[in-house]
């Protein structure tokens, strides 16, 4: 038997330091006398792992990530679901954690050819702070002064507004906020825009106020993105990329200023490395999405030329870090890479019974 053969997969729920609605499920991969983990993920993703993918993992080589990814992708196609790509990615990251533990090094050291950098720049996001409605600009100024690479905020379209009116209001809000901060801002449409609003905004906003507009369309509608790209509006896309999506077309047609890839949601670190190569070839920087902060941190540490910064979600990440045995801490906008073997995703408590 291969000494790195995976023996079994377990799913554990961690209740300590969680609130109703929090993700609390951890995927645990046993093999070669060690355990790799990834989490937290939602109950829905954990159920998909248990029902559709758990039987695929035992017997696989924990060091052959590409082959395991193909096995997981094949199995996920037999049970299509919105959770499928996330479930594949969670298992993939847990196996990378196991690999790092077996190799006695951080996962970042396994992801590139050079020694990883010891800390990574972060940008702050606070999507519940809506620039279109914010009254206290001092909130923005205080956050921006924290040493972050830059900041990102919500920009919600008021549903009662006609597209042109909504676009003008949001454009003026961005300009006012950027002037208060003294730097361009990234904004996220937070799923509230339509193509008509996005096009009107592109023609209304002062581009010097905007670092990027993230995911202005409800889906990867390449035809509309081509029209938006022609306006030279700085765009960020990629959070919704899934394990079977070809990123080359998205990058080619959108010409984004940034690829905000979710490292777990796209299918895990193995798939993220493949997408990173495509983005690097097109000179598009990757800014990993904050919901998958820990694996994104390792990707950034291993590939500083292609991954300038990771997203740190001010609203949710501090409480999420309480679930880990070794929480990450931000100092002056930088996050130190864990020095321990693996990813650093071991849960603080595994007292709850495993759901097998």
N, C-alpha and C positions, 0 to 999 in steps of 0.2 A: 504494500500500500504506500502511496505517496505520503511522505511525512507531513505534508501540508494539506492533507485531505480534510474537507469540511465534514464534520460528523452530524451536526444537527442545527436547526434554527429554532429559536424560541422567541416569544413575544411577551414582554413584561410591561406592566403599567406602573408608573411611578406617581403616587398621589401627593407626596410631600411637596410643599411649596407650589402647589397648583391651585388655580381658581376654576370655577365652572366654565367650560368652554375651552380651556387650555389644552394644547397638545400634550399628551402624557405617555405615549406608547414608545417603547424602545425595542429595536430589533437586535437580537443577540445571536451571534454566529459562533459555534463551538468547533474547535479543531486544533489538533496538535498540542493539546494541553493548555490552550489559551482561549480567551473569549474576546471577540470583536463586537462592538456595539455601535448603533447609530440611533439617534432620536433627539428630541421627541418628534413624533409624527402624530397625525390625528387617528382617532379610532377607526375611521373609514379606511385609511391607508393600511393600518395594522390588520384589519379584517381582510383586505385584499391580499396582503402578504400571506396570511394564514390560509386562505381558501384557494388562492390561485397559483402561488409561487413557492410556498414552503417546501413542497415535495421535490422541486427542481434542484434545490441547493445541496442536500447531502450527497457526498461522493465527488463533488467538484473540487478542483485544485484552487486553493485560496490564493495562489500566486499567479494564476492564469486569468487575469481579469477580463480580457477580451473574449475568451471562450465562454466564461460564465455569463457575461453580458448577453451574448448571443442566445444562450439557453434561456435566460430570463425574458428577453424580447420575444422569443418564439412562444413561450408559455403565456405571456401577457396578451399576445394577439389572439389566443384562443379564448380569452375572457376579457374583451374590450371594456374599458371603464375609464372615467375621468381620473381615477386614482392609479391607473396602471403604471404610468411613467414614474410617478412619485414612489410607488412601491418598488419598482425596479431599482430606482436610484437609492432608496433607503437600504436595500440589501447590498447593493454595490458598495456603498460607503461603509457599511458594517464590515464587509469583507476587507476593504482597504484598512480599516482599523485593526482587524486581526493580522493582516500582513505586516503592518507597522510594529505590532507587538511581537510578532515572531522574528522580525528583523532587528528589534530593539532600537528603533529610531522613529522620529516623527514621520507621518505619512508624506509630508512635504519633501523629505529627502528621497522618497521613492518616485516622485512625480516628475523630476527633471534630472538633468545631467550634472548641474552645478550644485554646490551647497546652497540650501535655501537661506533667504534673508531671515534675520531673527525677529523682525517686527514688520508690520504692514500698515500702510496708511489706510485710514477709514474716512468715509463721508457719512454725515449724519442725515437721517431721514425722519420726518415726523409728519406722516400723512394725515393725521387727524387735525393738524393745524392747516386749515384751508386758507390759502392766500386770498381767495375771492371773498372771504368773510372775516379775516383777521382784523382786529381793531388795535391790539397792543403790539406795535412793531418792535417794541423792546424785547419781546420774546424771541423774535427772529435774530435780533442783534446779539442777544446773550448766547444763543446757540452757535451762531457763526463765529463768535470769539473764542470758541473752545478748542481751536487748533485743528479742526477738521479740514480735510482736503477741500471740501465744499459742502453745501447743504441741499437737501431735497425736501419739497413740501407738496402737500395735496393741492390740487387746483380743480375744484368741482364745478361743473356747469349746473346752474340753477335750472331745474326742469321746466319751470314756467317761462323761461326766457326763449325768445326766438333765437335761431343760430347766430345771426349777425350781432344781436344785442349781447348774447352770452359771450361771444368771442371778444367783443370790445371791452366788456367789463373785466374779463379775466386778463386780457392783455394789459390794461391799465393797472390791475392789481399786481401783476408780475413786475411791471416797471417801477411801481411805487415801492415794492418790497426790496427789489434789487438795489434801488437807490439808498434805502435805509441801511442795508447790510454793507453796501459798498463793493458788491461783487455779483456776477451773474449767478442765477439760481437754477437748479434743476427742479422740474415740476412733474407731477404724476397725475394723469387724468382720472385715475382711480375708478375706471370703468363707467364714467358718467358722460362721455362725449359721443357724438355721432360724427360721421365723415363730414357733414356740412359744417359742423362747429369747428372741426379741426382745420378745414380749408379756410374758413373765415378768420380763425385765430392766426393762421400763418400769414395772412395779409394785413393783420392788425398790430401784431406785437413788434416791439423794437428788439431785433435780434441780439443786440448787445446786452440785454437784460437776462438773456436765457442761455443757460448752459446746455440744457436739453429738455425736450418734452417727451415724456415716457408713455408708451402704449396709448396713444390717443384714439386708436380704433379698437372696437370690441373684439376683433380677431385679426389674424394676419392676412388681411385683405391686400394682396400685393398690387392689384390694379390701383386702388386708392392710395396706397403708400407711394407708388411711382409718382402720382400727381403731387402728393405732399412733398416728396423729396425734391421735385422740380422747383419748389418755392424757396429752397435752401433753408427751410426751418430745421434747426438741429433736433434730431430724433434719437430716441433710445428705444430699443426693442430687445426681445429675447427672453423675458421672464416666462412667457407662455410656451417656449420651445419644448417639445416632448421628444421622447427617446427615438421615435421613428421619423422625425422631421429632418429634412435636408437643410442645414443652415446656410448653404451656399446661395440658394435662391433668395432667401430672406435678406442676406447681407448685400447681394448684388442689386436687388431691386429697391431696397429701402435706403441704401448707402448711409447707415446710421452713424451718428457721432459716437455711440457707445452700444455695446451688446451687454444688456443687463441679464446675463444668464443665471438661471437658478440651478445651482450645481446638482442638487438632488432631483428637482423637478424635471430636468432634461434627461434623466436616466442615470445619474451618478457621476463620480469622478472619472470613470473610464470613458464615458461618453463626453464629458466636459473637456477632456484632453483632446479628443478628436475635433470637437467644435472649436477649441482654442486654436488648433492648427489652421483651420479655415479662416478664422478671424484675423490671425496674425498675417496670413498671406495677403489679406485684403487691407491690412493696416488699420483694422478696427479694434480699438481697445476694449477689453472685457472688464466689466465692473460687476462682480458676482452679487446676486440678489441676496438681501439680508435674511430671508427666511432660512437659508442654508448657510449661515455665517461661518460655521466651523470648517466644513470642507472647502468653502470659498476662500477662507483664510489660508489654508494649506496650498490651494492652487495659486494664490497670489504670491505666497512666499517662494514657491518653486519657479514661478515665471514672472518675475518683476517687470520684464520688458513688455509683456503683453497684458498684464493685469495691474493697473496703477493703484487701485484702491478697492476696498470692499464696503458694502453698505452696512451701517450699524443703525438699527431701528430703535430710536430713542424710546418709543412708546412701549415696546414689547420685549426687547432683548435683555434688559437688566433682570427682569423676573425669570425669563427663560434660562438665563445662566445659573440661577439658583438650583436648577435640576441637575447640574453637572457636579461630578466629584471635584473637578478643578475648574472653577469658573474663569472665563476670560475677563480681563480688565482693560479699560481704555485709558490711556494717559496722553493728554494733549493730541488727541486725534489719531493715535497709533495703538495697535493691538499687538502684543507680544505673542509670537508663536509658542505653543506649549512645548516644553522641552522633553516631556514624557513620551514614551513610545506610543504610536498610534495616532488617532485624530484628536483625542482629548474629549470624547463624547461618552465616557463612562458615566452612568447615572449615579447621583449621590446616594440613592436608596433603591434597592430592589426588593423591598420587603413584601410587596404585593405578589400573590401567586402568579406564576406564568400561565398564559393562555396558549396552549399548545395546539 
